[in-house]
Structure formats: C-alpha cells, structure tokens
Amino acid sequence: MVFEGAIEVGVPAQKVWDFLMDIHQFASCMPGLEKVTPLDDHTFDGIMSAAVGPIAGKFVFRATIVESTPPKELVVRTEGQDSVTASDLRATVTLRLSQSLEGRTNLDYQARVEIKGRLAILGDMVLRATAALLLDEFAERLRKRLEGDQRGL
C-alpha cells in the first residue's frame, strides 16, 4: 500500500526539520506510540498500539533513518512485529519539506507499507481507513505542537 499526502505547518522548514529530528518531540505526535528508545542518532526502537477494525495489537518496531538531506528530505525504514496478531509490518517513509509562503512549510509524505499476517487479511479498505485516521491525528498534533510553540504557548 502507498499513502501520500501533505501537511502545511505555519513555521519555517528548519523548525519543522529540527522537530522531526528530535525523536521525543516527533514521538509526541504519533497516535498509539507507547515507547520510543533511541539507539543512536539514526536508529530507534519503539512500541506502538494499533487497532485495525476489530483487531488490536502492539507492534514492536525498529525505525532507521536511511537518508537525510537537512532540512529538505528524510527517508525512514521501519520494521515491526506484533505477536498478538502474528503480523509483520515493513514501511519506507519519505518526508520532503519545502518552504511555501513566508514562514510556512509544506511537509509532503509518501509511505510504502507492507503488512503480512492477520492484519493483512482485513483488506486494503480497512487498513487505508485506519491509516487515514492516524495520519490526520498526527498532522493535527504536529501543527499544534509547532504552531503553538511559535505563539509562545
């Protein structure tokens, strides 16, 4: 499955980049993320709870930054497993930042996701609907954190 979209944020690209590179700041925007542990500057382990339709599970994952061109592009590869649903997840996410209007940034994303196991049985429509909800929640949290910081909140 491929997910693509854009998030517009009312702060400069460098501020968005710095936020994304701070794993704890980034993690604060991820719905369902229970734990994140930096292993080094480019590798992180984590645990994420997810419910897809009637099935819920906890994915233990490792994310690795495989390409980085500050403050313009970031490519992250993630692999994880959920023992409850016997499902595996592999994803490659590309983030591209571009300055739009004065002081605003477009964050374009593309995620190529492969799921195997019980979660994959639910089908494309259910997985896409769940992913869309998670992406919307992430975008809202990201905007609030970055734009709220801008206003001194």
C-alpha positions in Angstrom: 0.0 0.0 0.0 1.1 3.5 -0.7 0.0 6.5 1.3 0.7 10.0 0.1 -0.2 13.5 1.2 0.9 16.8 2.6 0.8 18.7 5.8 1.1 22.5 5.8 2.6 23.9 9.0 2.8 27.6 9.9 6.5 27.6 10.8 9.8 27.7 8.8 11.2 24.5 7.3 14.2 24.5 9.6 12.0 24.5 12.7 10.0 21.6 11.3 13.2 19.7 10.5 14.6 20.2 14.0 11.3 19.0 15.4 11.3 15.8 13.3 14.9 15.1 14.2 14.1 15.2 17.9 12.7 11.7 18.4 10.9 12.6 21.6 9.2 15.6 20.0 8.3 13.6 17.0 7.0 10.7 19.1 4.7 13.1 21.0 2.7 13.5 17.7 2.3 9.8 16.9 -1.0 8.3 18.0 -0.6 5.0 19.8 3.1 5.3 20.3 3.8 4.0 23.8 7.5 4.0 24.0 10.5 5.1 21.9 14.1 4.4 22.7 17.0 6.0 20.7 19.8 3.5 20.0 21.9 6.1 18.1 21.3 9.2 16.1 19.7 7.3 13.3 18.0 4.2 14.9 15.1 4.0 17.3 13.2 1.1 18.9 9.6 1.5 19.9 6.2 0.0 20.8 3.0 1.2 19.2 -0.5 0.1 19.9 -2.8 -0.1 16.9 -6.4 -1.2 16.3 -7.4 -2.1 12.8 -11.1 -2.8 12.5 -11.9 -5.5 15.2 -8.2 -6.5 15.7 -5.9 -4.7 18.1 -2.2 -5.3 18.8 1.1 -3.9 19.8 3.8 -3.6 17.3 7.4 -3.7 18.5 9.4 -1.9 15.8 12.8 -0.6 14.8 13.0 2.6 12.7 16.2 3.7 10.9 16.9 6.9 9.1 18.4 5.7 5.9 18.8 9.0 4.0 18.9 12.6 5.3 19.3 15.8 3.4 18.7 18.6 6.0 16.4 20.4 6.0 14.7 19.1 2.9 14.3 15.3 2.8 14.3 12.4 5.2 13.8 8.7 4.4 13.0 6.3 7.3 12.7 2.5 7.1 10.6 0.7 9.8 10.2 -3.0 10.5 8.0 -4.3 13.2 6.1 -7.4 14.5 3.0 -7.9 16.6 2.9 -11.2 18.4 -0.8 -10.9 19.2 -2.0 -10.8 15.6 1.1 -12.6 14.2 1.6 -9.7 11.8 4.7 -8.1 10.3 5.0 -4.6 9.1 7.6 -3.0 6.8 7.4 0.6 5.8 9.5 3.1 4.0 8.5 6.7 4.6 9.9 9.7 2.7 9.3 13.2 4.0 10.1 16.3 1.9 10.0 19.8 3.3 9.6 22.9 1.2 9.0 26.5 2.1 5.7 27.6 0.9 4.6 31.1 1.8 6.7 33.3 4.1 7.3 31.3 7.3 5.2 28.3 6.2 6.3 24.8 5.3 4.8 22.0 3.2 5.6 18.6 4.6 5.0 16.1 1.7 5.0 12.4 2.7 4.9 9.1 1.0 4.7 5.8 2.9 5.1 2.5 1.2 3.7 -0.1 3.7 3.6 -3.9 3.5 1.7 -5.8 6.1 1.7 -9.6 6.4 -0.3 -11.7 8.8 -3.8 -11.4 10.3 -3.9 -7.6 9.9 -3.4 -8.1 6.1 -6.5 -10.3 6.0 -8.7 -7.4 6.9 -8.1 -5.9 3.5 -7.0 -2.8 1.8 -10.1 -0.7 2.6 -10.0 -1.2 6.4 -6.2 -0.7 6.6 -6.4 2.5 4.5 -9.2 3.9 6.6 -7.3 3.3 9.8 -4.1 4.8 8.3 -6.0 7.9 7.2 -7.3 8.4 10.8 -3.8 8.0 12.2 -2.3 10.4 9.7 -5.0 13.0 10.3 -4.3 12.8 14.1 -0.5 13.0 13.5 -1.0 16.1 11.3 -3.2 17.8 13.9 -0.8 17.1 16.7 2.2 18.3 14.7 0.5 21.6 13.8 -0.5 22.2 17.4 3.0 21.5 18.8 4.9 23.5 16.2 2.4 26.4 15.8 1.7 26.5 19.5 5.4 26.8 20.2 5.5 29.7 17.6 2.9 31.6 19.6 4.9 31.0 22.8 2.3 28.5 24.3 
